[in-house]
């Protein structure tokens, strides 16, 4: 599977866990939530840290969603957990993520 340079930077460098999940889903694996799992994280303590975290996660989320949408039909064939309505939902969600802020900026201007 080939990945574009933007996906390698944004997916691997900025959101490696999300990128790994996207690659697993594209190969037909199933990713599930497990309530009994244990994990440790350093949560942001100040607003500046929280803001920087969200600023990093935004492009990573968009890059992984675009990567999933680019291979949507192949992913739905390989992975029975991913349906065509889900891919359609992600398309609408991505479009609204781009058009929503742009519409607000145009209305203010």
C-alpha positions as CSV (number, residue, x, y, z in Angstrom):
1,X,0.0,0.0,0.0
2,X,1.4,3.4,-0.9
3,X,0.9,6.4,1.2
4,X,1.3,10.0,0.2
5,X,4.0,12.2,1.7
6,X,1.4,14.3,3.5
7,X,0.0,11.1,5.1
8,X,3.4,9.9,6.2
9,X,4.2,13.2,7.9
10,X,0.8,14.0,9.4
11,X,-0.3,10.4,10.0
12,X,2.9,9.0,11.4
13,X,4.5,12.0,12.9
14,X,1.5,13.8,14.4
15,X,-1.0,11.0,15.1
16,X,0.8,7.6,15.0
17,X,-2.0,5.8,16.9
18,X,-4.7,7.1,14.6
19,X,-2.6,6.4,11.5
20,X,-1.9,2.8,12.7
21,X,-5.7,2.3,13.2
22,X,-6.4,3.6,9.7
23,X,-3.8,1.3,8.2
24,X,-5.2,-1.7,10.1
25,X,-8.8,-0.9,8.9
26,X,-7.6,-0.6,5.3
27,X,-6.0,-4.0,5.5
28,X,-9.3,-5.6,6.8
29,X,-8.5,-5.8,10.5
30,X,-11.1,-4.9,13.1
31,X,-10.4,-2.3,15.8
32,X,-12.6,-2.5,18.9
33,X,-13.0,-0.6,22.2
34,X,-12.0,-2.5,25.3
35,X,-13.2,-1.1,28.6
36,X,-11.0,-3.4,30.6
37,X,-7.7,-2.1,29.1
38,X,-5.3,0.0,31.0
39,X,-3.4,3.0,29.6
40,X,-1.4,5.9,30.8
41,X,-1.3,9.4,29.3
42,X,0.1,12.8,30.2
43,X,-3.0,15.0,29.9
44,X,-2.5,18.7,29.3
45,X,-2.6,20.7,32.6
46,X,-2.8,24.2,31.2
47,X,-4.8,25.7,28.4
48,X,-1.7,26.4,26.2
49,X,-0.8,22.7,26.3
50,X,-4.4,21.7,25.6
51,X,-4.6,24.2,22.6
52,X,-1.3,22.9,21.2
53,X,-2.5,19.3,21.5
54,X,-5.7,20.1,19.6
55,X,-3.8,22.1,17.0
56,X,-1.6,19.0,16.4
57,X,-4.5,16.6,16.4
58,X,-6.7,18.6,13.9
59,X,-4.5,18.1,10.8
60,X,-3.7,14.5,11.8
61,X,-7.4,13.7,12.0
62,X,-8.1,15.3,8.6
63,X,-5.2,13.5,7.0
64,X,-6.3,10.1,8.3
65,X,-9.9,10.7,7.3
66,X,-8.8,11.8,3.8
67,X,-6.6,8.7,3.6
68,X,-9.6,6.5,4.6
69,X,-11.9,8.3,2.1
70,X,-9.3,7.9,-0.7
71,X,-9.5,4.1,-0.3
72,X,-13.1,4.0,0.7
73,X,-14.4,1.4,-1.8
74,X,-11.3,-0.8,-1.3
75,X,-11.6,-0.5,2.5
76,X,-15.3,-1.5,2.4
77,X,-14.5,-4.6,0.3
78,X,-11.6,-5.7,2.6
79,X,-13.2,-4.7,5.9
80,X,-16.8,-5.8,6.7
81,X,-16.8,-3.5,9.8
82,X,-16.6,-0.5,7.5
83,X,-19.8,0.2,5.5
84,X,-20.5,2.4,2.5
85,X,-22.9,4.5,4.7
86,X,-20.1,5.1,7.1
87,X,-17.8,6.2,4.3
88,X,-20.6,8.6,3.2
89,X,-20.9,9.9,6.7
90,X,-17.2,10.6,6.9
91,X,-17.4,12.4,3.5
92,X,-20.2,14.6,4.8
93,X,-18.3,15.2,8.1
94,X,-15.1,16.2,6.2
95,X,-17.0,18.5,3.9
96,X,-18.7,20.2,6.8
97,X,-15.4,20.5,8.7
98,X,-14.0,22.5,5.7
99,X,-17.1,24.4,4.6
100,X,-18.4,25.3,8.1
101,X,-15.5,27.6,9.1
102,X,-15.2,29.0,5.6
103,X,-18.9,29.9,5.6
104,X,-18.6,31.7,8.9
105,X,-15.6,33.7,7.6
106,X,-17.5,34.7,4.5
107,X,-20.5,35.8,6.6
108,X,-18.3,37.9,8.8
109,X,-16.4,39.5,6.0
